[in-house]
Amino acid sequence: MVTLRDLNKCDRDAFVRVCGPLFEHSPWIAERTFDRRPFGSVDELDRALCRTLRGASRDEQVKLIAAHPDLVGRLAREGRLTRESTREQEAAGLAQLTADEVAAFERFNAQYRATFGFPFVICARENKKEAILAAFPVRLRNTREQEIEAALGEIAKIARLRLRDAVREG
């Protein structure tokens, strides 16, 4: 964990090392936010990162969504998720599923990807497996545009929690 004071003083590479992993495989958000330093609080940094996300092109936003792994997907089963994603899926109880629950996730993931062209994104740390499974059919009723917005909102929640793990006030 780094202090905000130290983060405000570091060079671009160090800043990206800390803030790059906040957004799944998308260090460009941290790179574009770096020049807005210094930040007066961790909340201010969070808002700046989210402004960068929201100011990106729609194509960049969709690529960010697509960078997320399927919940309970092949990468999770093979142990190839990022450290952050592994922790988040475990916190939601997704590492201890029954065979029927795994099958349900696989069906929903496939249906969701076929419908929208990117993976289902939800802030796993704010949900448990039952809530996540219940969210699939609700969100599958959205339009693609509504679902892009829903996914970006969930990504902002994920990044905020990851930021709190990585940077402290002071």
N, C-alpha and C positions, 0 to 999 in steps of 0.2 A: 504494500500500500504506500502511496506517495501523498505528500501534503499538497494542497492546492498552491501554496506559496512556491514550493519547489517546481511544480508543474508549470507555473507561470514564468519561471526563470529558465527552464530547460530549452534546448534546441529543438528544431522540428522533428528530427529522428526520435529523440527521447519522448516527445509529446505523442508522436504516432505510435510508439511502442506501448504507451499507457492507454491511449484513447482509441487506437485503431481497432482492438478486439471488442470494443463495445458494440460494434455493428458487424454482424457476421461476415467475415471475409471481405470487408469493405473499408479498408483504411483510408480511402479517399475522403470520407466524411471528416475524419480527424485532420487530414492534410489541409482541407479547405477551411477548417475552423481555426487552425493554428494562429493565423494572423490577427485574429480578434482578441488575443490576449492583451492585457491581463484580465482574468475573470475575478470578480469580487466575491464569488461564492461558488460552491459546487452546483447549486441550483442554476446560477447564471451560466456556467459551463454547459450544463444539461440543455438549457434553452438555446444556447448558441449551436450546439451540435444538432439539435432538432430543427433549428432554422436552416442549417446546411442541408439536412435531409429533405426538408420540405421545399427548399429552393432548387433542388436537383431536377433534372429533366425526368419526365415520366419514364423514359427508357431506363435511366439510371436507377430510379426507384424500383422498377420491376426487376431489374437485375439484382438489386439488394434483396428483394423478397425471395427471388429464385436461389440466392446463396444460402438460404436456410435449409437445414435438413428436414426430411420427413420425420414426424414424431413416431418413434418406435419403428423407424425405417431400417433399411439395410445397413447404413453407416452406423447406426446405434448398435445394432446386433453384432457388427464386426468390430466395435470399439474404436471407430474412426471419427467420432465427433470431436469438435473442439472441446477443450477442457470445460469451458463455460457451458456449452450445450449439454454436455454429459451431466454436469452438476444440476442444471435446471431440469432436465428430464427426470433425473433421480428424485429431485425435490417434489415433483408432481406425482411420484409413485409409478413412473413409467418403466422402471427397471424391474418391477415385480408384478408382471401381468400374467393372467391365465392365458391359455392357448386361445380361448374364445375372445378375450380382449385384444390380443395381438391380431387375430383375424379381423376383428372389427376395425382396428386402426388401419390395417392394410387395405380393407375395402374402402373406408372413408378417404384415405390418402389417395388411392387410385381415382376415385370418383372426383375428388376435389381437383386433382391435377388435370384430369381430363376436361373438367368444366372451365377452369381458370388459367391453366398453363403454368402454374407455379405451385409451390407447396403451401399447405395450410400453416399459418403462423399464428401462434397464440403465446402469451406470456405464461409459460409453464409454471414459473415460481409463484404466480398468483392464482393458480388453478390446480386442482387434483384431477386424476384420470377420469373420474365420472363427469366432472364439469367439462372437460375437454371433449370427451366423446359426445356429450349432449350439445356442444357448440357446433359440431360438424354439420348436422342436418339444418340447423338454423342458418348458418353462414352459407351453406350451399344454395339457399334461396336468393342470395344477393346477386346483383349484377356484377360483372367483372370490375367495373369502376368502383362500386361500393366495396367490393372485396379488396381491391388495391388499397383503398382508404382504411379499411379495417385492419389489414395487415400492417400498414405503416404505423397505425396507432399502437398495435401490439409491439412492433419493433421498437418504438419509442419507450414503451414500458420496460422492455427487456434491457435496452441500453441504459435507462435510468438506474435500474437495479445493479447492472454490471458496473456502472460508474460509482455507485455507492460502495461497491466492493473494492474498487481500485484507487479512489481518491478520497481523502478526508479533508475537512476544513483545516485551516491553519497554515 
